[in-house]
Amino acid sequence: MCHNPPLTAMDESGQHLSDLPRIRKEIFERFGPTVDELNLDNCDDDGLYFRHNSLKFISQHEECVIGIIDEYGTTYPVKEKA
């Protein structure tokens, strides 16, 4: 969100609105496990595939404000509303 226009991730972080809680958590835990620490050899879990994509984008933009925008241009809050 710090760039004009905002940068777009090349790979998807999820496919459904039900993925939003995980994506939000990944943004808030941006200094957690790195992409290299994920074991993608046994990647039969779609969540791990999407987590890898999220962490790859976040690690390339550590100082940037990260937002959530879907492929249709709809923006979702990064912090879940109470």
N, C-alpha and C positions, 0 to 999 in steps of 0.2 A: 504494500500500500504506500510505500515511500517513493515509488517511482511514478512518473506520469508519462504514459499510462501505466497502471500497475503491471508488474511482471506476472506472467502466467506460468504455472508449473506445466512441464511437458508431459508428465505422467499423473494419472488420477490418484487421489488419496482415498477415494471411496466411490460407491455407486448409488447409495441410498441415503435418505435423510436419517436413517437409523445409525449411520456412520458418523454423524456430527459429534456425539459425545467423545468418541475416540479421537477424532481429528482435533477437537478442542483441547483434549488432554495432551496430545502430541505437541501442539503449539505452546501450551503452558509449561511442558516439560522439555522445552527445546534444548536444554543442556543435559539431557539424559543420555541413553545409549546412542552411540553413533551408528551410522549406516554399516560400518565395517564390523561392528559388534553383533549385528543380527546374523543369525545362521540361516541363510537363504538356500542352503543345500537341501534341506528337508522342508521346503516351502510348499506344503500341500494346503496351507491355511491362507485363504484370501486376505485375512486381516494382516498377516505378516507381509504379504505382497504390497498392500496399500500402505502399511506402516513404513516399509522401506521407501516407497515413493515420497511420503510425507517428510521423512527424516532427510532424504536426499535434498529436497527443496529447501527445507529449513536450514540445513547445514551450509548451504550455499548463500544464505541470506541471514546470517546470525544477528546482524545489527538492525535489520529491517523490521518494520511493523508488518506482521503477517495477517491477512484477512482470509475470509472464506467466501468464494464466489463460485457458483456452479456454471455449467456450460451454457446456461441460458442467460447469464448475467445477473441472476438473483444473488444478493448479498445476504449472508447469515451472520448473526452476531458471534464473535469469537468467545464471548462470555455468555454462558447459558442464562437466560432470564429466570429469576426466582419465581 
